[in-house]
Structure formats: structure tokens, C-alpha cells
Amino acid sequence: MITSVELRHLRYFVAVAEELHFGRAAVRLHIAQPPLSQQIRHLEEELGVTLLSRTNRRVELTNAGRVFLVEARRTIDQAAHAMRMAQRAHRGQAGRLVIGFVVSTVVLPDVLRVFRARQPGVDLGLHQLTSARQVVALREGRLDVGFVRLPLVAPDLQTEVAYQEPIVIVTAKEHPVARRRRVSLAMLGGEPFILWPRSEGAGFHDQVIGLCRAAGFSPHVVQEATEMQTIINLVAAGIGVSLVPRSVAHPRRSDVAIHPLRGATAQARLAIVWRRGDDSPVLAAFLDAVRVQRARWLRAR
């Protein structure tokens, strides 16, 4: 069993094998010739084979030496690659990052463009999950970071607002209030509502309920849907009305009407969330990309 062959022995051997001269190899390695010869003899003893045929006039590779030269070069190259990858990982430039996101994360493409431009060597995994399921996946280690709707109660997780936008009222185009110039939430007190289920994201659900109660009523929920576009489609079909983040309600749809919330400053907040205490350099680089893009959004307002 070989126990004491080190990377330096391989470098010494490669130098001698390429120079076929101990003196020139010693100069190349910046060491004296006697120690170099001693290290090569030690390597051969450890391997139990002769790698170099030596005479007074020349040094030649044996058959075993030629085979060993190929593998030694490969090992040295792999070690150098391993060191480079470790250094890149330390800088957040290599590794893997698994990202969760709610379906209404319209800002994700911009963030990914910033991150990919900065850290092209990081492998990304993307999973569309509700806020509640992201929390579970983060705790189980299946996600590294997520995009969730606030508010979120999870003391073991760290959150930071990434983006916020107004909450708007959506009704079918044929709804009686759709033709009004001004629509208040109080006008919809007797209407059937379509909401995001609390089990899949208590934060946004409770925020909508709170807005309705502040307007003087508790909403009559006739249908729940776990995707924002499904909510919009059900509204368009006349099943009920809803409150959604503005980015979800596409202004070019001809079958729904979008109304700003009058007399309210309700904002839908999208946050990044990660495990508290996670010191991964790749995660830190991703959080920085989110903050860079958030600053751009704020400047563009």
C-alpha cells in the first residue's frame, strides 16, 4: 500500500521526465540536484517499480515511467482544478444554488440575469412552490433561498423585502362596478370572493382579509386557487372578484377590469427568505444580486 507519495513527488518526476536530465530539472524546480535524485528514488521505492533508466550519459523513461507520466500529469492537473474550484466556491463563483419561488415572482428573471452575469459558474435549480411549501423545503434543506409573499412568521428563517407593488381589485369586465370611474373595496362587501388559500401562504391571504375588514366587511369566499393566474381566470369567468398584486393582473386582458385600491396604501411585498445563519458564499452572492436589482427597480420608479 502506497502511503507517502505526495503531490510534490509527482511534480518532481514530471520535471525530470520532461527534461530527461536531473540537472535541468533541478534548476526548473529551484532545488538542488541531490535532493531531487533522492526524492525520485523514494518515489520508485514506494511504487516498487523503476520509472527512470539512468546512465552516465542519459536519462530515459521506462515503460512504467511513460504510463506513470500520463497519470501524474492528469493528477497534477486535477489537483490544480480542485484548488481553483475551492477558491471560486469561497468567492461564491462556483457551486449550486436551489431557488424556490411563488408563481407570481415576476422579478425573478431580472434577478437571475444579474446573478448569471456575475456568477456564471454557479449551477441553479429552480422550483415553483407556494410560500408555505418553500418554508418546509428550506427547513428540510431542499432549498437554499426562496421568494415568498409577506408577511411570513418563521423565526428560524431570515427574510428581506425584495420587491413591493400595489394590491389591486380585479373584477370581470361585465361586472356592474367595472364601468365606474372609481371603485372602492367597500363596494364589494356583498360580492363572492376568490382568494389564495391560507394553507399555502397565510401572509397574503391574511393581508387580503385584513383589507376587507378595514373596509367594513368579511369577504364571502366561494373559491380558492393556488395560482394567481387561475384566480384571474376565475374572475374573468364571473365566479367572483379578488385582490391580487398589480403585476399579476395583466393590463391588456380584455375580460377583466383592474381597479386601484382607493383610500388604501396596501402593498404586496415579495421577500427573499433563507435559513438564518447560512454563511454560504453562493447564497451571499445571490442576495447581493437581489439587492442590486432592487436598487435598480427603486431608481426606475
N, C-alpha and C positions, 0 to 999 in steps of 0.2 A: 504494500500500500504506500502510495506517494504522499508524504506528509509535509515536506519542507521546500517544495518548488514554489517560488514566488514570481510575481509578475516581472520583477526586475531580472530574474534569470532568463525569462523569455526574451526580454529586450536585449540582454547581453548576447544571447545566442543569435538572434536575428541580425544584430550588427556584425558579428563575426561571419555569419553565413552569407551576408550580402557583400562584405568586404573581402572575404576569404583571406584575411590577413589580421592576425591578432594586434599588431602594432597600430594599423589604421583604425581598426575597430575601437581600440582603447582611446585614441585621440578623439574619435567621433563621440564616444561616451563620456569623455572628460574624466577618465580614471586611468590609473597606472596599468601596465600590461600584466604584471604578475598576478594581481588580484583578479583580473579578468579571466586569465587562464585557470585560476583556482576555482572560480565560480562555474565555469563551463565544465570542469571535471566533476564538480559537485553535482551539477545537473545530470550529467551522464550516469553518475553513480546512483542517483535517486531513480532514474528511469531504468537503469540496468541495461542500457544499450549505448553503443558508440555512435555519436552524432557527427563527429568530425574526424576525418582521417588526416593526421598531421605528419609531415616530414620536415626535414631541414629547409626545403625549398618551397613547399606549397601546403596549403590547407584545402581540403576537399570535403564536400558533403557525402556522407554515406547514404545508402538508400533510406535508412531510418531517418537520417538527418533531413533529407529532402521532404519526406512526408511530414516530419515534425515542424519544418519551417512553414509549411502551408497552415497548419493548425495553430502555430504560435502567432503568426500574423493575424489570423482570424480572432484569436483570443485577445490580443492586444487591442485590435480594433473594437471588439465588443466591450472591453473594459472602458475604453475611451468613450464609446457611445453611452454606456451606463452612467459614467460621470457627467457627461453633458446633459443627459435626461434628468439626473438628480438635481443638477444646478437649475435647469429650466423649471422643474417642478417646484423648487424652492422659490423661484420668482413668479410662480403662478402661470408659467408658459406651457406647461405640459400636464397631462393627467386627464381625468374625466370628471365631468360635472353633470349631475342629473337634475333637471329642472321640471318642476310642476307648474301648471298654470290653469286658471279658470278659463272657460271658453271665451269670455268677453275681454281677455287680455289683449286689447288692440295695440298696446305699446310694445308687445314682445318683439315684433320684427325689428323695430328701431334699436332696441337694446341689444339684440343678437348681432346686428350689423356692427355696432360699436365694439362689442366684445370680440367678434371674429376678426375684426381688423387689428385689434390689439394682441389677441392671443390665438393665432391661427392653429397652433399645435394642440389645443385642448379639444378632446372628444366630448361632444354634447349629446345628452339623452333628454328627450322632451316627452312629457306625459301630461295629457289633458285630464285634470281631476278637479272635482269640486273643492272648495276651501276646506271642508271637514275632512275629506279623504286625504288632502295634502298634509294636514296636521298629523294624521295617523302615519302616513308614509314617512314624514320627517322623523317622527319619534322612533320608527322602526328602522331607520337608516336607509330606506329605499329611495329617498330624495335628499338632495343636498341643499336645495333652495326652492322656494315656490313663490308664486304670485297669487295672493288671496284678496278677498274683499274684507274690508274692515267694517265694524270693529271685530276683533278677534280676542278671545280670552284664552290665553295659553302661556302661563308664567314661565314655562320651561323653554319657550321659543322667543327669539328676538324678531321684532318687526320694525319696519321703517317705511313710511309712505313713499311710494314711487310715482304716483300719478293721481290726480283727482279731477273730477269733472262734475257738472251739474246733473242732478237727477231730474228726469222729465216725465211728464204724463203722456201715455200713449193710448189712443182710442182708435176704433175703426173709423174709416173715412166717412161712413154713413151715420156715425153716432150723432145724436142731436147736439151735443156740445161742440162737435168738431167744427161747426160753422161759426162759432163765437170767436170774436177777436181776442177776448181774454177768458181764460179758463182757470178757475181756482180748484184746488183739491177738494174744498168743501162742497162743490157742485156734484161730486161723485160719491157722496155719502151713501146713497141707496143703490149704487151700481155693483154688479158682480165683479170680483177682482181675480186676476190670475197672478200668482206670486211664485217666487223662488221658494222651495221648501226649506223650512228651518233646519231640518236634519242634515242638509247638505251645505249649509252656510248660514249659521244663526245671525252673523253680523249684519248682512244686507237685509235679510228678512226682518229682523227686529227694527232696523232703521226705517224700513217702509211702514211697518206697523206703527212706529212712533210718530212718523209724519202724519199718518191718517188720524191718529188720536189727537194730535195737536190741532188738526183741522176740525175736530169735533165729532169724530165717528170711529168705530172699529170696522175695518173692512170685512165685507162678506166674501170670503174666499171660496170660489166654486171650482178652481182648478189650480194645480201646482205643476211646474215644469222645471227640470234641472238644467235646461239650456236657455239662454236668453233669446236666441232666435226662435225657439219654439214658443216662448211667451209672446213674441211679436206676431208670429203666425197665428196663434190662437186669438190674439186681439184683433187681427185683420179679419178673422173669420166671424167676429161678432160674439165670441164666447164671453168676453169681459173686457175690463180696462186694466191698466197696470202702471207701475212706476219702474223705470229702468235707467241705467246710466245713459247719458246722451249719446255716447259713441255706439251703443247697441242699436239705437233707433235710427236706421239709415234714412236721411232726409229725402232721398229720391224715390222711396217706396210710394206708390200711388194709392195703396189700400189702407194706409194708416195715417193718422194725424198726430203730430208731435206738439206738445204744449209745454212751455217752461212753467216751473212752479212759481206762482205769484205769491209774493209775501213770504217767501221761504229762502233760506240760504243753504238748502240741503245739497251736500256734495257726496258723490260716491267716491270712496277712497280705495285705491288699489295699493296694496303693500307687498313688499318683498318680505319673506319670512325664512328664517334659518335656525338651526339649533344653537342655543346660547352656549358660548364658549368654543364653538367650532373655529379653529385657527388655520384652516386650510388656505394656502396661498391662492389656489384656484378660485375658491369662494370669494376671497378678498378682492381678487381681480374682477370678478363678476359684479360684486357690489359696487365697485368703483365705476364700472361701465354703466350701471343703472344710474348712479349719481351724476355722471357726465351727461347722460341723455336727459335726465330730469332737469338739469340746468338749462339745456337747450330748449326743452318744452316751455319752461318758465320765461325764457327770453323771447320766445316766439309769441307769447300771449299778448 
